[in-house]
Amino acid sequence: MQYLLYLLPPLLGVFGLYAAWRIYQIVKETPAGEGKIAHIAEQIHLGAMVFIRREYQILGGFVAVLFGLLIYFLGWQTALCFLVGATASATAGYIGMNTATRANVRTTVAASTGDAAKALEVAFFGGSIMGLAVASLGLLGLGLMYLFFGDDPETAHALHGFGMGASVVALFSRVGGGIYTKSADVGADLVGKVEAGIPEDDPRNPGVIADNVGDNVGDVAGMGSDIFESYCGAMIATIAMASTIAAETLAPVGSRAALMFLPLALSSVGLLSSITGIWLVRRSADRSAEVALRIGTIGAAAIFIVLAFLVILIAGVSLKAWLAVLAGSVGGIVIGLVTEYYTGGRPVALIAQSGETGPATVIISGLATGMQSVVVPILSISAIIFLADWLVGLYGVGIAAVGMLSTVGITMAIDAYGPVADNAGGIAEMGGLGAETRRITDSLDELGNTTAAIGKGFAIGAAALAALAIITAYGETVAAELPDFSLDLSDADVLGGVFIGGTIPLLIASITMTAVGDAAFEMIQEIRRQFREITGLLEGEVEPDTARCVDIATQAALKKMVLPGVIAVAAPVIVGFWLGPQALGGMLGGALLGCVLMALMMANAGGAWDNAKKYVEKGSLGGKGSEVHKATVVGDTVGDPFKDTSGPSMNILINVMAIVSLVIAPLLV
C-alpha cells in the first residue's frame, strides 16, 4: 500500500506533462500568420533554440565533470540523482522556450483580429506549458528518486544530488539568459530610442530580434529553471530534515515516514490546484486580463489550502503543520502584492516625475524605491520563519517553503505569460500590423510587466525560504555526526564565514553587471555601425543584419556565464574543507542575507524604472520623445541588468551554495 502511495507523485507528474501537451496542441492549432510576421517569428524561434542548444553543450561538459566527482566521492546514487535533476531542469527550460517562441506570433495574430480574449488565452497558455513542465518534471524526477532512495533515512541523502543538478542548470540558464537578454535590450534601446529616435521594436533596429530572443532565453527558460530549483530544493530540504531530526523531536508532529513524504504529497495536490487555476483563467478570459489572471491565481491558492488540509489530516500529521503551510502560502501572496505596489503603484509615478530634472534624479529615486521595497518582504519572510518554527520546529520552515511553492504551476504560468505578450507586441510592431493590434498587445504586455515583477518577488521569497530550509538541513546533517556542532556567532569560525558569505553576492553581481555592460558596448557599436554604413536602413528601404547582433549577444552570454557558476559551486567546497563546517555554515548565513537583500532591491528598482518609462510613453509628462522620456529610458537601461540579470542570479546563487554544502556535508565530518 505504501509503495502505491509513493507512486502517486511521479504518476501525477506524467499527468501534468500530458496536460501541458494538450495545451500545446491547442496553441499549435491557433493560426500562426504568414508573410512578414511569420518570417519574424521564425527568426526569433531559431535564435532562441540555437542559443539554448549551445548553452546546453557547455553546461553538459560542466555537468559531466561534477557527475564524475560525485560518483568518486559520494557514490552512484547521489550522482544518478544529480544527473536526473540536471536533465529534468534542462528539459523544462527547453519545453518552455520552444512553446513560448511558438505562442508569441499566435498571440499577435489573435490580437490582429481584435479578439483580446483569444490573445490573452494564447499568451497565457504559452506560459502555462512552462509552468506545468516545471511542476510536472519536478514531481516526476524527484518522485522517482524518492521511490528508489528517499523513504529510507539511510539513503535519503542521495536526493540532495537532485537538487544540486537542478541548481547548477538554473544558475547557468539564469545568468547566461540574463546576460543575453540585457545586452541586446540595452543596446537596442540606447541607440534606437535615445540616439536615433525610433520606436521600440522598430524593424529598422538591428538589435530588436536579439532583444526578442532574449525575452525567451532570460525570462522563460531562465526563470523556469530558477523556480524549478527552488521548488525541488524546498522539498528535498524538508525531506532531509525529517530524515535527520531526532525521533522524539518529530513525534509531536507526526511519524518520520509521513513527514518525509509530506512535501511530495503537498506538491502533488499543488499541481492539481495549478491545473484547475489554469482552467479558471481560460473560463475568465472574456473579462479583463488582470481579473482573469487574478481569478486563476487566487483560485489555485484557495484550492491548494483546502487540499493541503485534507492531505495533512489523512497523513496523521499535526494540523500545526497545515498552519505552517498556510503561513508560507500567505507570505508568498504578501511578497507578491508588495512587489506589485513598488513596481506598478505610486512609486512608479514619482520616479517618472523625477525625470523632469534629468536622468540623475531618476536613478536616485529608483534606487531609493528599490531599497525601501525590501523592508516588508523581509519582515514577511521573518514572520513566516518565526511562526513556522513556533508551530512545528525547524521542520516547519521547510514545510512553509513547500507551501509557498506548491502551486508553482500557475505561478510560473503567469510569469512566463509576460515574455510571450512582450514578444507578441514586438512582432506586431515589426510587422506593421497597426494601432488596434498594438493596443491589445500593449495592454497584455503592460500587465505582463507587472506579473513578471510579481513573479520575481515570489521567486526571491521562495528561494529565501528554500535556501534557509536547505541550510537548516545542512546543520542537522552535520549535527547527526558531530553532536556538539552549532552555528554560534560567538565562534570566530562562524563569524568569519558570515563575512566571507556576505562578499559573494556582491562579487557575482559585479561580474554579471560588467558582463552586460561589456556586451552592450559591443552591441551598441554594431548597431551604430549598421545605421551609419548600411545605406537606406534608417529610411526603411533595406533590412538590418540582425544575425550579427544575435551572435554578439550569444557569444557574450556563453563566455561570461561560466565564472559565476564556478564560484557558486567551488566556494562551499573551498570554505568547507579549508575552514571547516562551522565556517561553511556561517558563510551560508551571510550569503543568504546578502543575496535576498540584493535580489529584492535590484528586482524592484529595475521593475519600477521599467514601468516609469512606460508611464511616460503612455502620454504622461510629455510622452515619447520628451526630455522626461529620455531620462526614464536611461533609468530603465540601468534597471535592465538589475532586474533581469544580477538580481535574479542572487536567488539561484544562494540555493546553489546551500545545496552543494548539503551534498558535501557527509564528507566534512
N, C-alpha and C positions, 0 to 999 in steps of 0.2 A: 504493500500500500504506500509506504514511504517513498519507494522508488518511483511509483507512478506520480506521486506528488512532485517529486523533483523533475519529472519530465515536463511539467506544465510550462515553466519559463521558456525553454527552447522551442516548445511547440507553439506557444503564443508568439515567439519571435518569428517563426515561419509564417504564422497567420498575419502578422504585421507586415511582413515583406510581400505577402500576397495582396494585402490591402493597398500597399504602395504601388504594386504592379498594376492593379485595377485602376487606380487613379491615373497612373502614367498612360494607360490606354485611352482614358477619357481626354487627357491633354493631347495625345497624338491625333485623336480624331477631330480636333478643332482645326479649322483652316489655318495654314501656315503662311498664306500670302504668296506672292510671286513677284518676279521682276526685281526691282531695286532693293526692296526691303528684304526679300528672300536672300539676295546676294550679301547684304549687310549682315543679316543674321548668321549666315553660314561662315562669314569671316570671324565673327565673334565666337561661334562654336568651335571652329578649327583652332583659333588662337588659344582658347581655354583648354582644349583637350591636348594640344601639343605641349602646353606648359605643364599640365598635371602629369603627363607621361614622363617628361624629362625630370620633373621634380621627384617622381616616384623611383626613377632609376637611381638617382643619387641617394635617396632615402633607403632604397633596397640594400645598397652597399653598407650603409651605417647599421641597418638592422641585422645584416648578416654577421658583422663583427660582434655586435652585442649578443647575438644568438650563440655564437661560439663561446664567448666568455661565460655566459650563463650556464651552458652545458658543463663547462670545465669546473666552475666554482660552486654551482648550486644544483646541478643535476638536470636531467632531461625534462622532468615535469615542469619546473619553472620556465625553462627555455621554450617548451611547447606552448605554455600559456602565453608567454611573451609574443611568440610568433602569431598565435591566433588573435591576440589583442591588436597587434600592429596591422594584420590583414583585415580585420573587421573595421578598424578605424579608416584605413585607406579605401576600403570598398565603399563605406558610407560616403566619404568625400567624393569619390568618382561618380557614384549614383547621383548625388545631389548636383554636381557640376553638369553632368550630361543632361539631366532633366531641366535645370534652370536655363540652360542655353537652348533648349527646345521650347520652353514655355514663354520666353520673352517675346518672340516675334508673334506668337499666337495671341498673347495679350494685346499687342499692338493692333493686330487685325481685328480682334473683338472690339477694341476701342474705336477703330475706324468706322465701324457700323453704327456707332452711337450707343451701343449696349454696354453701359457701365457695369451692370450686374455681372454680365458674362466676362468682362475684362477682369473684374475682381476675382471671379471664380477661377479663371485660368491662372492668374498670378498666384493666388493662394494655393491652388492645387500644385503648382510648380514648387512652392516652398514646402507643402505638406509631404511630398515624396522624400525630401531631405529629412524632415522631422521624423517620419516613420522609419526611414532607413537607419537613422541614429539609434532610436529606441529599440527597434527590432533586432538589429545586428548586435547591439549590446546585450540584449536578453538571450539571443541565440548563442553567441560566443561564450559569454560568461556562464550562462545556464549549462551549457555542455561541459565546460571545465569544472563547474561545481559538481555536476553529476559524477565526474571521474575522480576529483580530488577534494572538493570543498567540504563535504559533510563530515570528514574525519579531521579533527583538530591537528592530528599529526602531519597531514599532507596539505592542509588548507593554505599553508604559506606559499604553495606553488601558484595560487591565484594572483598573488601580488605581481607576478610576471605579466599577467594580462593587462593590469593597469599600467605597468611600465611600457609595454608595447603601444598601448593607446596614447600614452602621454608623449612618447618620442615622436610618433607620427603627427600628433596635434601641434607640437612645437614647430616642427619643420613646415607644416601646412600653414599655420597661422603667421609665422614670421615670413616665410617665402611669399605667401599670398599677399601679406600686408605690404611688403617692400614693393612687390609688383604693382599693386593697385594704386598706391600713393605716389610712386614715381611717375606713373602715367597721368594721374589726376592732377598733381601739382604742375607738371609741365604743360598739360593741355590748358589748364585754367590760366596760368600766368601769361603765357604767350597769346592764347586765343582771346580770352575775355578782357584781360587788362591791357596788353600791348596792341593787339590787332583790333580789339573792339567788336569781335564777332560773338554770336551767342554760344552758350554751352551746347555741346553735341552737334556743332555745325559740321557738315560733311567736308568743308574745306580744311578743317583742322586735322593734321596728320596723326595727332595723338588720341583722337576720340575712340577709335576702335580698340586701342590698347587700354584706354580708360574703361570701356565697357567690358572688355575681357577681365580686367582687374576686379570689377564688381563681383564677378563669379568666383575667381580664384581666391579672393580675400574674404568676402562676406558670405559665400555659400560653402565652399569646400573648407576654408579655414575655420569659419565659425562652427561648422558641423563637427569637425574634429575636436575643436575646443570643448563644446558641450559634451561630446561623446566621452572624452577622458574624465570630465568631472562626474558625469552620470555613472560611469563604471567605477571610478575611483571611490565615490561615496559608498557604493555597495560593497566593494572589496574591503574598504577600511572598517565598515561596520561588521562584516563577517569576521575580519581579523580580530576585532575587539571581543566579539562574542566567543571566539575560539581561545583567547588568551586570558581574559579576565577570570579571576578565581570563581569557582562554582558557588561558593557561599555568597559572594557579592551579586552574582546573577540571579540567585534563587528567588528573591522577591519579585523579579521582573518576569521570569519565565525559564523554561528549560534551555540548556545550551543549544540543543538541536533546533528548537523553534526559533531562537534568537539568531542563529546563524543563517537560517533560511528566510527569515522575515524580510530582509532587503530585496531579495529576488521576488518574493510574493507581492510586496508592495509595488515594485516596478512593473510587475505583470498586470495588476489591475490599473496601474497608471497608464499603460499602453492602451488598454481597452477604453479608458476615460478619454485619452487623446483622440482616438479614432472617433468616438462619439462627438467630441468637440469639433473635429473637422467636419463631420456631418452637419452639426448645428450651424457652422459658418456657411456652408452651402445652402442650407434651408433659409438663411437670413440674408442671402446675397442681394435680394431686391431692396433691402434697406440701405442706409449709408454704409460705406466700407468700414468706418470706425465702429459703428454699432454692431455690425456683423462679426467683426474680429473680437470685439469685447464679449459678445454673447458666447462665442466659441471658447474663449479663454476662461471666463468665469464659470461657464457650464462644465468644462472639463475638470476644473479645480474642485467644484462642488461635488461632482460625481465621485471623484477620487477620494475626497474626505469621507464620504459615506462608505464607499467600498473598503477603504483602509480600516475603518471602524469594524466592519464585518470580518475582515481578514484577521485582525488582531484578536477579536473575540473568539473566532474559530480556532486560532492557533494556541489559545490558552495563555496568551501573554497579557501582562498587566495593562489596563486601559491607560495608565500613565504614559506608556509608550505611544499610544494614539495621540495624547496631548502633545508629546514632543514632535510627532509627525505634523500635527496641526500647526504648531509653532513654526516649523520650517516652511510650510506652505504659505502661511500668512506673512511671514517675514519676507519671502520672495516677492509677494504682491506689493508689500510696503516699499521695498527697494525699487521695484518697477515704477510705482507711482511717483516716488521722489525723483527718479531719473526723468520721467515724463515731464514733471514740473520744470526741472532745471534745463531741459533741452527743448521744451516746447511752450513754456509758460512766460510769465512776466520777465524773468531774467533775459530771455532772448530779445525782447523789445528794448530793454535797457542797453544791451550790448550794441544793438543796431543804432540806437540814438547816440552812443558814444562815438560812432563813426563820423559824426558831424565835426569832430575836431581831429580827424585823421586816423590812420591805422594804428598808431602807438596806443591810443586810448582804447581801441577795440581789443588789442592784445591784453592790456591791463585789466579791463573789465571781464574779459573771457577767463583769464587766469583766476581772478578773484571768485568768479562764479564756480569754476571747477573746484577750487579749494573749499568753498562753502558747501558744495553739494556732497562732500564726503561725510559730513557730520551725522546726518540722520541714518544713512545706510550703515555706518559703522556702529552706531548705537543700536540699530535693529539687529545686527549680527551679534552684538554683545548680549542683547536681551534674549535672543534665541539660545545662546550658549549657556547663560545663567539659568534660564527656565528649563532647558532640556537636561542639564546636569542635575538640577534640583529634583526633577521628576524621576529620572531613571539612571542617574550617574553618568559616567563617561560614555556609556553605550548610547545615551540619549542624544549626544552631539552628532554621532554618526547617523542615527535614525532620523534626526531632524534634517540632515543634509539629503538623505534619501527622499524624505517627504517633499523637500523643495524641488527635487529633480525628477520625481516620478512621472510627471506629466510633460516630460521633455519633448514628446512627440508634437504636441500642439504649440509649445513654446518655441521650438525650433522652426515649426511651420510658419509661424507669424513673423519670426525674424528673417527667414530666407525669402519670404514673400517680398520684402523690401528691395533687394537687388534685382529680382525679376521685374518688378514695377519700374525701377530705375532704368534698366535696360530697355524696357518697352518704350519709355519716353525718349530715350536716345535714338532708338530705331525709327520712331515716328518723326523726330526732328531731322535725322539724316535722310529719311525717305521722303521728306516734304509732304507729309500727309495732312497738313492743315491745322488750323487753330482748334477746331472742335475735338479732334483726336488728341491733341496735346492737352486740352483742358481735362479730359478724362485721365490720361496717363499721368499728368502732373498732380492731380488730386490723389491718385493711388501712390505716386512717388512721395508726395509730402507726408502722407500717413506712414509710408514705408520708412521714412527717415526717423519718425517717432518710434515705430515698432522696433527698428533696428537699435535705437538708443536704449529702449527698454530692455531689449534682448541682451545688450552689452551689460547693463546694470545687473540683470538677473544672472548672467554668466559669471560676473565677478563675485556676486554674493554667494552663488552656488560653489564656485571654485574655492572661496574662502572657507566655507563650512566643510567642503570635501577635503581640502588640504589639512584643516585642523583635525578632522577625523583620522586622516592618514598619519599625521604627526602623533596623535594620541595612540594609534595602533602601533606606531614605531616604539613609543615609550613602553607600552605594555609588552611588546615582543622582546625588547631588551631586558625589561624587568623580570620576565619569566625565567631568564638565565642568570641575571645579576640582581638578586633580591634587594640589594642596597642602592640600586640605581634610582636617581631622581634628578630632576632638572630644577636646581635651586639657584636663584640669581646671586646668592652669596658665594657660589662656586665660581672661581676665576675661569675655569674651562667653559662653563655655560655662558658667562657674561662676555668672554672674548668671542665665543661663537655667535652671540647675538649681534655684535658689531660687524663681524665678518658677513653674516647673512644680510644685514641692512645695506651693505655696499653693492650686493649682486644685482638687485633690481635697477639701481642707478646705472651700473655698468651696461646691462643689457639694453636699457632704454637709450643710452648714449650710442651704442653700436647700431641699433635699429634706426634711430633718428638720423645718424650720419649716413647710413646706407641709403635711406630715402633721399636725403639731400644730395648725395653724390649721383645717384641715378637720375634724379630730377634735373640736375645740372646738365647731364648728358642729353636728356630728353629735350630740355629747353633749347640747347644748341642745335639739335637736329630739326626741331620744328621751325626755329628761326631760319635755319639754312634753307629749308624747303620753301618757306614763304618768300625768301629772298631770291632763290635761284630757279625755282620752277615757274616759268612764265605762264601767267593765266590762272594760277592756283587761287589767289585771293578773289579773282573775278568769277570763280566757279566754272571755268572753261575746261579744266583738266582735273584728274583725280590725284590726291596726295599719295605718297609712298607710305601707306600705313604699316606695311610689313616691317619696315626698318624700325619704327617705334615699338612695335610688338617685340621685336628681337632685343632691343635695348632693355626694355623692362624685364624680359625673361632672363637675360644674361645677368643682370644686376641682382635679381631675386635669388637665382640659383647659387651665385658666388657668395652672397652676403648672409645666407640663411644658415650656413654650416657652423660658424663660430658660436652664435648663441646656443645652438644645440649641444655643441661640445662642452661649453661652460656649464650648462644646466645639468648634464649627466656627470661630468667629471668633478664638479665642486663637492658634492656629498661624499664621493669616494675618497677624494684627497683629504678632506677635513676629518671624515670618519676614521680612516686608517692612520692618519698622521697625528691628529689631536685627540681622538677617542670619541666614544658615543655621547658623552656629555656635551662636548663642544659641537658635535653634529646636531644634537637636539636644540642647543642654543642658536645655532646657525639657522635652523628651520624656523624657529620662532621669530628671529629678526627679519628673515626673508619674507615670512608670511605677512607681517605687519607692513613692511615696506612695499611689497607687491600690491596688497589690497588698497592701501592709500594712494599709490601712484596710479593704479588701474582706474579707480573711481574718478580721481581728479582729471586724468588725461581723457578718459572716455567722455565725461560730462562736459568738460570745457570744449572738446572738439565738436561734440554734438551741438552745443549752444552756438558756437561760431558758425557752423554749417547752417543752422536754421535762422540765425541773424542775417546771413547773406540772402537766404530765400525770402525772409520777411521784407527786405528792401526790394528784391526782384519782383515781388507782387505789387509794387507801386508805392510803398511807403517811403518817406524821407527822400524823395526824388526819383526813386525807381532805378531801373537798369541804366547804366552809363553815367550815373551821377558820381560825384566825389565820395558820397557816403557809400555807394555801392562798391567803388574801387577799394575803399578802406575795409569793408566787410569781406571782400574777396581775399584780401591779404590775411585777415583773421582766419578765414576758412582754410587757406593754404597752410597756415601754421597748425591748425587743428586737424588737418587730414592725417598726418602721421601720428598725432596724439591719439585719435580715436580709432584708427584702423590699422596701426602697425605697433607702436610701442605699448600703448595702453592694453590692447588685447593680449599681447605677449606676456604680460605680467601674470595673469591668472594661470596660464599654462606653465610658466616658469616655476611657480611655487609648487604646482602639482607634480611636475617632473622631478624636482628636487626631493619632494616628500616621498614619492613612490619609489624612487631609486634608493632612498635611505631605508625605506621599509624592506625592500628586496635584499639589501646587503646587511640588514640588521643581524641575521644569524652569524655572519662572518665576523662581525665586530666583537662578538662575545666568545 
